[in-house]
Amino acid sequence: MAKENIVLLSRASFDVLKKDDQILDVLADYDVFYMFSLRSSHLPPKSAVKELHVIELKGNEEYIASLIELINNNNKLSYIVSTSEQDLLPSAYARERLGLPGLTVQQSEYFRDKVAMKNGLIGKVPFPDFIDTHEFNEIRNFFQTYKKIIMKPKRGTGSQDCYVIHNLEELEQVLHTVQGQQSGFFIEQFLDMPIYHFDALVRDGKMMFATIGRYDHPPLNYSDFDWLITTISNEPTELYLKTSEMLLKVIDSYGVRDGVFHMEVFADDQEVYFGEIAARPAGGGIPEAIYQTWGVHLFEEHVRLQLQLAARFESDKVFPVKYAGNMLYLPSRSGVVSNFDAAPLLSNPLVKSVTQHVENGQQVGQVRYSADTIFTAAIAADTPDELDAAIKHVKNNTFVIIS
């Protein structure tokens, strides 16, 4: 029996489509036409592909839709699978052109454009105040109201090209920096509150699996820190339950009932404010920490859902309360990496995996984003105290030289 044909698009590394160092077995059941970004760090092997296209994904929706339409002319396609932020809209454009199932262009815009994202939630959930304007006087008045603001790309990913503004001089400098591109940015009230991420699998409007994690510091200004650490749990705390309810309200507002989602919120003891949401698994090693702790591979579930396949577990499965850690070690300066050895880290049985992104002898530049990490470590623990001890173990046994 002939295999069905699918197109899979990705800005991410091909490594996210592996489980236990093997290509996701669900992909073996299809002839896969891969489209990867020019900036993807690892590409699939020839043995895994029907065709491989390396292409600019960003702002290239119409071209990609036309290319997929040409593929469909000779190889009837059944599904188009998106795996990351930049390929969300190109996938949706192609689906609509071919009449295939999945997120529509309108739905995808809610997850891709942060102004549309927030406009779609007015009156539904609380979020920081924002303005979408080019007028300096309006921006200045907004700053004078909140005293601290942040300028973000409307279609940004992570914290790339975000500018925190503390005074009018900084405001003028930032506006000069983005001159000519300002229409691609919006301005938001800066909330000095802890930032949490909520990672979930939702099927038919039901929360099948979810965790909440807290960053040890805001995911901005990576050059100020050696580590970015997030501690994750599925313990049903009040914050977990409030954030779970918020996510379901958010996706319902967008007319969406299924997906793997990564949502960020600001929260303190009294309030939870929506930050942003992505219709894909988290980045930065978080899915690996979740997989090592609960056995749920969010990228696998993301792919299975788009192929209209059942989840790997029953909808009523109850997961044990556990605690996970995801640790990113960031280069403190530019230079050549040496002396890294994962073995001492893995000597603690709670450290389940260490993924090295930069080899000894390789040059690194000044850190800008979380993707510039030297390695990530995934920890799985039964108690918060065990997790804290394992994090200390990793820190105390990391000896990386950059010279």
C-alpha positions as CSV (number, residue, x, y, z in Angstrom):
1,M,0.0,0.0,0.0
2,A,1.4,3.4,-1.0
3,K,2.2,5.8,1.7
4,E,0.4,9.1,2.1
5,N,2.4,12.3,1.2
6,I,2.9,15.1,3.7
7,V,4.8,18.3,3.8
8,L,6.6,19.2,7.0
9,L,7.9,22.7,7.6
10,S,10.4,23.7,10.3
11,R,12.5,26.6,11.4
12,A,13.8,24.4,14.3
13,S,16.5,21.8,14.2
14,F,15.6,18.4,12.8
15,D,16.6,17.1,16.3
16,V,13.2,18.2,17.7
17,L,11.7,15.5,15.5
18,K,13.7,12.8,17.3
19,K,12.8,10.8,20.4
20,D,15.5,8.8,22.2
21,D,17.9,9.8,19.3
22,Q,15.6,8.2,16.8
23,I,13.4,9.9,14.2
24,L,9.8,10.0,15.4
25,D,8.3,6.6,14.3
26,V,5.1,8.2,13.1
27,L,7.0,9.9,10.3
28,A,8.1,6.6,8.9
29,D,4.5,5.9,7.9
30,Y,4.5,8.8,5.4
31,D,6.5,10.0,2.4
32,V,7.7,13.3,3.8
33,F,8.6,16.5,1.8
34,Y,10.6,18.5,4.2
35,M,11.0,22.3,4.1
36,F,13.6,23.6,6.5
37,S,14.7,27.2,7.1
38,L,18.1,28.4,5.9
39,R,18.9,28.9,9.5
40,S,18.0,25.5,10.8
41,S,21.0,24.0,12.6
42,H,20.4,20.3,11.6
43,L,18.7,18.9,8.6
44,P,17.2,15.4,8.1
45,P,19.2,12.6,6.6
46,K,18.7,11.7,3.0
47,S,17.2,8.3,4.0
48,A,14.3,10.1,5.8
49,V,13.1,12.4,3.0
50,K,11.1,12.2,-0.1
51,E,12.4,15.7,-1.0
52,L,14.3,18.3,1.0
53,H,13.9,22.0,0.4
54,V,16.0,24.5,2.3
55,I,14.2,27.8,2.0
56,E,13.6,31.2,3.6
57,L,10.4,30.7,5.7
58,K,10.1,34.2,7.1
59,G,7.7,36.5,5.2
60,N,7.5,34.0,2.3
61,E,4.0,32.7,2.7
62,E,2.8,33.1,-0.9
63,Y,5.9,31.6,-2.5
64,I,5.9,28.6,-0.1
65,A,2.2,28.0,-0.7
66,S,2.8,28.0,-4.5
67,L,5.8,25.6,-4.1
68,I,3.6,23.2,-2.0
69,E,0.9,23.5,-4.7
70,L,3.4,22.4,-7.3
71,I,4.4,19.4,-5.1
72,N,0.8,18.5,-4.7
73,N,0.3,18.5,-8.5
74,N,2.6,15.5,-8.8
75,N,2.3,14.0,-5.3
76,K,-1.2,14.3,-3.8
77,L,-0.7,15.7,-0.3
78,S,-2.8,14.6,2.7
79,Y,-1.4,16.9,5.4
80,I,0.8,19.9,6.0
81,V,2.6,19.9,9.3
82,S,4.0,23.0,11.0
83,T,6.5,22.6,13.8
84,S,7.7,26.1,14.8
85,E,6.8,29.8,14.9
86,Q,8.1,31.0,11.5
87,D,6.4,28.2,9.5
88,L,3.0,28.6,11.1
89,L,1.6,31.1,8.5
90,P,3.2,29.5,5.4
91,S,1.7,26.2,6.5
92,A,-1.7,27.8,6.9
93,Y,-1.6,29.6,3.5
94,A,-0.8,26.3,1.8
95,R,-3.5,24.4,3.7
96,E,-6.1,26.9,2.6
97,R,-5.0,26.8,-1.0
98,L,-5.2,23.0,-1.1
99,G,-8.3,22.6,1.2
100,L,-6.3,20.5,3.8
101,P,-7.2,20.3,7.5
102,G,-5.4,22.3,10.2
103,L,-5.1,25.8,11.5
104,T,-6.5,28.5,9.1
105,V,-4.7,31.7,8.1
106,Q,-6.9,33.7,10.4
107,Q,-6.3,31.4,13.4
108,S,-2.6,31.4,12.7
109,E,-2.5,35.2,12.7
110,Y,-3.7,35.2,16.3
111,F,-0.7,33.1,17.3
112,R,1.8,34.9,15.0
113,D,0.9,38.6,15.3
114,K,1.1,39.8,18.9
115,V,-1.2,42.8,18.3
116,A,-3.9,40.6,16.8
117,M,-3.2,38.1,19.6
118,K,-4.1,40.7,22.2
119,N,-6.9,42.4,20.3
120,G,-8.6,39.0,20.1
121,L,-8.6,38.8,23.9
122,I,-10.1,42.2,24.9
123,G,-12.6,41.6,27.6
124,K,-11.7,37.9,27.9
125,V,-8.4,37.8,29.9
126,P,-6.3,40.5,31.6
127,F,-3.0,41.5,29.8
128,P,-0.6,44.4,30.0
129,D,-1.7,47.7,28.3
130,F,-0.2,48.3,24.8
131,I,-0.3,50.7,21.9
132,D,0.2,50.2,18.2
133,T,1.3,53.6,16.9
134,H,4.2,55.4,15.2
135,E,3.3,58.8,16.8
136,F,6.1,60.0,19.1
137,N,3.8,62.0,21.3
138,E,1.5,59.0,21.9
139,I,4.5,56.8,22.7
140,R,5.9,59.4,25.0
141,N,2.6,59.8,26.9
142,F,2.4,56.0,27.2
143,F,5.8,55.9,28.7
144,Q,5.0,58.7,31.1
145,T,2.0,56.7,32.2
146,Y,3.8,53.5,33.0
147,K,7.5,54.7,33.5
148,K,8.8,51.4,32.1
149,I,7.8,50.0,28.8
150,I,8.9,47.4,26.3
151,M,9.0,47.6,22.5
152,K,8.5,44.2,20.8
153,P,8.3,42.9,17.2
154,K,4.7,42.1,16.3
155,R,5.8,38.9,14.7
156,G,8.9,38.2,16.9
157,T,10.0,34.9,18.3
158,G,11.2,34.6,21.9
159,S,12.8,37.8,23.2
160,Q,14.6,38.6,19.9
161,D,14.7,42.4,19.1
162,C,12.9,43.4,22.3
163,Y,13.8,46.7,23.9
164,V,13.1,47.6,27.5
165,I,12.9,51.3,28.0
166,H,13.5,53.0,31.3
167,N,13.7,56.7,30.4
168,L,13.0,59.2,27.6
169,E,16.6,59.1,26.4
170,E,16.4,55.3,25.9
171,L,13.1,55.8,24.1
172,E,14.6,58.1,21.6
173,Q,17.6,55.8,21.1
174,V,15.3,52.8,20.5
175,L,13.1,54.7,18.1
176,H,16.2,55.7,16.1
177,T,17.3,52.0,16.1
178,V,14.1,50.8,14.6
179,Q,13.6,53.8,12.3
180,G,12.1,52.6,9.0
181,Q,10.9,49.3,10.7
182,Q,8.7,50.8,13.3
183,S,5.5,49.5,11.7
184,G,6.7,46.0,12.6
185,F,6.8,46.9,16.4
186,F,4.3,47.6,19.1
187,I,4.8,49.0,22.6
188,E,3.6,47.4,25.9
189,Q,3.5,48.2,29.5
190,F,6.4,46.4,31.3
191,L,5.2,44.3,34.2
192,D,7.8,43.7,36.9
193,M,6.4,40.4,37.9
194,P,7.7,36.8,37.7
195,I,7.2,35.2,34.3
196,Y,5.8,31.7,34.0
197,H,5.4,29.4,31.0
198,F,2.5,27.0,30.6
199,D,3.0,24.1,28.2
200,A,0.0,22.0,27.3
201,L,-1.6,19.5,24.9
202,V,-5.3,20.2,24.3
203,R,-7.6,17.9,22.3
204,D,-11.2,18.8,21.5
205,G,-11.1,21.6,24.1
206,K,-9.9,19.3,26.9
207,M,-6.6,19.7,28.7
208,M,-4.9,16.3,28.3
209,F,-1.5,17.3,29.7
210,A,0.0,20.5,31.1
211,T,2.9,21.8,33.2
212,I,3.7,25.2,34.5
213,G,7.3,26.5,34.8
214,R,9.0,29.6,36.3
215,Y,12.0,31.2,34.8
216,D,14.7,32.1,37.4
217,H,15.0,35.5,35.7
218,P,13.1,37.2,32.8
219,P,14.2,35.7,29.5
220,L,15.8,39.1,28.4
221,N,19.4,40.3,28.5
222,Y,21.0,36.9,28.3
223,S,24.5,38.4,28.4
224,D,23.9,39.3,32.1
225,F,23.7,35.7,33.2
226,D,25.6,32.4,32.9
227,W,22.5,30.3,33.4
228,L,18.8,30.4,32.3
229,I,16.9,27.9,34.5
230,T,13.3,27.1,34.5
231,T,11.7,24.8,37.1
232,I,8.6,23.0,36.0
233,S,5.8,21.0,37.6
234,N,2.3,19.6,37.1
235,E,1.4,20.1,40.7
236,P,-2.2,21.5,40.6
237,T,-1.5,24.7,42.5
238,E,-3.9,27.7,42.4
239,L,-1.6,29.3,39.8
240,Y,-1.6,26.1,37.7
241,L,-5.4,26.0,37.7
242,K,-5.8,29.7,37.0
243,T,-3.3,29.5,34.1
244,S,-5.0,26.3,32.7
245,E,-8.3,28.1,32.7
246,M,-6.8,31.1,31.0
247,L,-5.2,29.0,28.2
248,L,-8.6,27.4,27.4
249,K,-10.2,30.8,27.3
250,V,-7.5,32.2,25.0
251,I,-7.7,29.4,22.4
252,D,-11.5,29.4,22.5
253,S,-11.4,33.1,21.7
254,Y,-9.4,32.2,18.6
255,G,-11.8,29.4,17.6
256,V,-9.2,26.7,18.3
257,R,-9.9,23.5,20.2
258,D,-6.8,21.4,19.5
259,G,-3.0,21.9,19.7
260,V,0.2,22.0,21.6
261,F,0.6,25.4,23.2
262,H,3.4,27.4,24.9
263,M,1.9,30.3,26.8
264,E,3.7,32.9,29.0
265,V,2.0,34.8,31.8
266,F,3.0,37.3,34.4
267,A,1.8,36.4,37.9
268,D,2.1,37.3,41.6
269,D,0.0,36.2,44.6
270,Q,-3.1,38.1,43.4
271,E,-3.1,38.4,39.7
272,V,-2.3,36.4,36.5
273,Y,-1.8,38.5,33.3
274,F,-1.6,37.0,29.8
275,G,1.7,37.6,28.1
276,E,1.7,35.7,24.8
277,I,1.0,32.3,23.3
278,A,2.5,30.1,20.6
279,A,0.8,27.2,18.8
280,R,3.8,24.9,19.1
281,P,6.0,23.3,21.7
282,A,8.3,25.5,23.8
283,G,11.9,26.0,22.8
284,G,15.2,26.1,24.8
285,G,15.1,22.4,25.9
286,I,11.8,22.6,27.8
287,P,10.2,19.8,25.8
288,E,13.2,17.5,26.6
289,A,12.8,18.2,30.3
290,I,9.1,17.4,30.1
291,Y,9.7,14.2,28.2
292,Q,12.4,13.0,30.6
293,T,10.0,13.6,33.5
294,W,6.6,12.6,32.4
295,G,7.3,10.7,29.2
296,V,5.2,13.1,27.1
297,H,7.0,14.1,23.9
298,L,5.4,17.4,22.9
299,F,6.8,17.5,19.4
300,E,5.5,14.0,18.7
301,E,2.1,15.0,20.0
302,H,2.2,18.2,17.9
303,V,2.9,16.1,14.8
304,R,0.4,13.4,15.6
305,L,-2.4,15.9,16.1
306,Q,-1.8,17.6,12.8
307,L,-1.8,14.1,11.1
308,Q,-5.2,13.6,12.8
309,L,-3.8,10.7,14.8
310,A,-4.7,9.9,18.4
311,A,-2.4,11.0,21.2
312,R,0.1,8.5,22.6
313,F,-1.9,8.2,25.8
314,E,-5.6,8.1,26.8
315,S,-7.4,11.4,27.5
316,D,-8.2,10.4,31.1
317,K,-4.7,9.5,32.0
318,V,-3.6,10.9,35.4
319,F,0.1,11.9,35.5
320,P,2.0,11.7,38.8
321,V,3.0,15.0,40.3
322,K,6.7,15.5,39.5
323,Y,9.2,18.3,39.2
324,A,11.5,19.1,36.2
325,G,14.4,21.4,35.6
326,N,15.7,22.8,32.3
327,M,19.1,24.4,32.5
328,L,20.7,26.5,29.8
329,Y,24.4,27.3,30.1
330,L,25.2,30.5,28.3
331,P,28.6,31.7,27.1
332,S,29.9,34.5,29.3
333,R,32.0,36.0,26.5
334,S,33.2,35.4,23.0
335,G,36.0,32.8,22.5
336,V,36.8,29.2,22.0
337,V,35.0,26.6,24.2
338,S,37.1,24.0,25.9
339,N,37.1,21.6,29.0
340,F,33.4,20.8,28.7
341,D,32.6,17.3,30.0
342,A,29.0,16.0,30.5
343,A,30.0,12.9,32.5
344,P,30.2,14.7,35.9
345,L,26.8,16.2,35.4
346,L,25.2,12.8,34.5
347,S,26.7,11.2,37.6
348,N,23.6,12.4,39.4
349,P,20.8,10.0,38.3
350,L,18.3,12.9,38.3
351,V,20.1,14.6,35.5
352,K,18.5,12.6,32.6
353,S,20.2,14.2,29.6
354,V,22.8,16.8,28.6
355,T,22.6,18.1,25.1
356,Q,25.8,19.8,23.9
357,H,25.1,22.5,21.3
358,V,28.7,23.8,21.1
359,E,31.7,21.3,20.8
360,N,35.0,21.8,22.5
361,G,37.2,23.8,20.2
362,Q,34.3,25.6,18.6
363,Q,34.1,29.4,18.6
364,V,31.2,31.1,20.3
365,G,30.1,34.8,20.1
366,Q,28.5,37.0,22.7
367,V,25.2,35.5,23.8
368,R,22.1,37.3,22.4
369,Y,19.3,34.7,22.6
370,S,18.6,31.5,24.4
371,A,19.5,29.6,21.3
372,D,23.2,30.6,21.9
373,T,23.5,28.2,24.7
374,I,26.5,25.9,25.1
375,F,24.5,23.0,26.6
376,T,21.1,22.2,28.1
377,A,20.5,19.8,31.0
378,A,17.2,18.1,31.7
379,I,16.4,17.1,35.3
380,A,13.5,14.9,36.6
381,A,12.7,14.8,40.3
382,D,10.0,13.6,42.6
383,T,10.2,16.5,45.0
384,P,11.2,20.2,44.9
385,D,14.1,19.6,47.3
386,E,15.5,16.8,45.0
387,L,15.2,19.2,42.0
388,D,17.0,22.0,43.9
389,A,19.8,19.6,44.8
390,A,20.2,18.4,41.2
391,I,20.4,22.0,39.9
392,K,23.1,22.7,42.4
393,H,24.9,19.5,41.3
394,V,24.9,20.7,37.7
395,K,26.2,24.1,38.6
396,N,28.9,22.8,40.8
397,N,30.1,20.4,38.2
398,T,30.2,22.7,35.2
399,F,33.7,23.7,34.3
400,V,33.7,25.3,30.9
401,I,36.6,27.4,29.7
402,I,36.1,30.1,27.1
403,S,39.4,31.6,25.9
